[in-house]
């Protein structure tokens, strides 16, 4: 299931995943939750003043994967990592962080509390124009992190991410 939060120029997506053997060296499938910070693509107004408008969650600039090996079982936190400074929506290498593993939701809250460094690492032009959206995201952190925690709980319970995503 894909969930999206939109904050004018920024969006956050939350998605459950089941990935097949992403690293044969390490081996094994992994399941969990992917969180991405994305840019919203501005769209021209269409229709009447009351018409529904198109929303486009475009370029991913940062990703956190709250993954666990299927073999290791729920709660292992053994594959949790993030991808700072994504380029052209491509994730680059996995970055493992002890703080992420120790307190995943606390770490996520800290990362999304100020997204300016995440935007800068991804070389987003005009970071300043996202300031109001970053503030709106900060104000909604309780809800966003709550959805991530709930989704991860559902993955661990076996009700989400039960078959390979791709």
N, C-alpha and C positions, 0 to 999 in steps of 0.2 A: 504494500500500500504506500502510495506517495502522498505526503501531506506538504502543503506549502503555506508559508507565512509571507505576506507582502507588506513592505514598508516604503512605499513611494518609489524609491530608486534602488532599494535592496530587497532581496528575498532570502529566505532560508527554507531549504527543503529537507524533509525527514523521510527516509525510505528504509524499509526492511529489506535485507539482502540474504541470499544464499549463494555463495560463490564457490565454483568448482576449482579445487586444487590450483589456486592462483600462483603458488610458488612450489614447483616440484621439488626443489632442494629441501624445503621445510616440510612439504607434503601435507595433504589433507584438505578437505573442504572447510569452509568457514561460514558462519552465520552471524548476523547482527544488524546494526543500524548505521546507515550513512547519513551524515549531516553535511549539507553544502551551503556556503554563502555564495549567493548569485547576484548578478546585476539584473535589474529589471530594464528591459528595452522599452524606451518611450514609444508610444503608439499615437498616431493621429486620431483625433476625435471623430467618431462615426455616428451618424444618426442624430436623433433629437437630443435635447438636454437630458432626457430621462432614459436614454438607451443604454443598455449594458455595454461596457467597453472591453476591448481586448486587453488581456494581461499576458505579457511574455516574460517568463523567467529565463534569462539567457545565460550568458557566460558565467561559469563557475570559477570563483577566484580562490576558494579555500575549501578543504574537505577534511572531515574527521570521520574515521571508520571505527565504530564501536563493535569490533568483530571478535569472535571466539571460535577456536577450532571445534569442529563437530566432534572429532575424536576426544578432545579434552573435556567436552561437556559444558553445560551452562554455568556461567559464573567464573570461568577460568581467566577471562580478560587477557588471554595470551596473544591476541592478534590486534589489540587496540593500537591505533596509530593515527597520524594526521598527515596532510599534504599541504604545507604552506606554499604560498606563491605559485599557484597553478598558472600555467601559461596556455592560453587558447583552450581553456577547459580541460587540458591534459594534466593529470595529477603528479607526474614525476615520481620520485622515490618515496617510500614510506619512511616517516620519521616517528620513532618510538619515544615516548616520554614517560618517565617513571611516575610523574604526577598524574598523568592521564590514566595510567593503570591503577594507581592507588585510589583515586577519587574521580571517576569518569565524569559525573555530572557537575561536580565542583569545578573541574578543569574546563568543561564546556562553558559553564557560566562565566568563568574568568576570561575565556577567549572571546566570547561574544559580547562581553560587557563594554569593550572598546574595540570595534572592528577596524579602526584606522590603520593599525599596524598590519592587519591582514590584507587590506586593500593596497597598502604601500608595497608589501612584499610581492603582490601580484602585478605590480606596476600599473595600477589603475590610474588613468588620467583624471585629473580634477577631483581628487579625493575629498576636497572641501565641500563639493556639491552633495555629498552623501551624509553630511553631518546630521541633518534633521532626521534622516532615515535611520542612522546609527542610534540616535537618541530614542526613536520610537521602538527600535529593536531592544535596546536596553530596558525600556519600560515594560516590554512584553517577555523578558527573559524567563520569568517564572512559568509562563504558559509554554514557551518554546522548549525549555529544558524538561518540563513536565511531560510533554508529548514524547520527547526522546526517551525519557526514563520508562514511560508506559509502554512504548513500542519495544524497547529492549526487554522489558519484562514479558511481553507477549511472545517475543522470539524465544526467550529462555523457556517459556512454558510450552513451546511447541505449537502455538496457534498461528504464528507468522513465520515467514522465511522457511517454509517446509520443503520447497523444491528449488532447484537452481534458478537464479534470476535470469541468466543468459546462457 
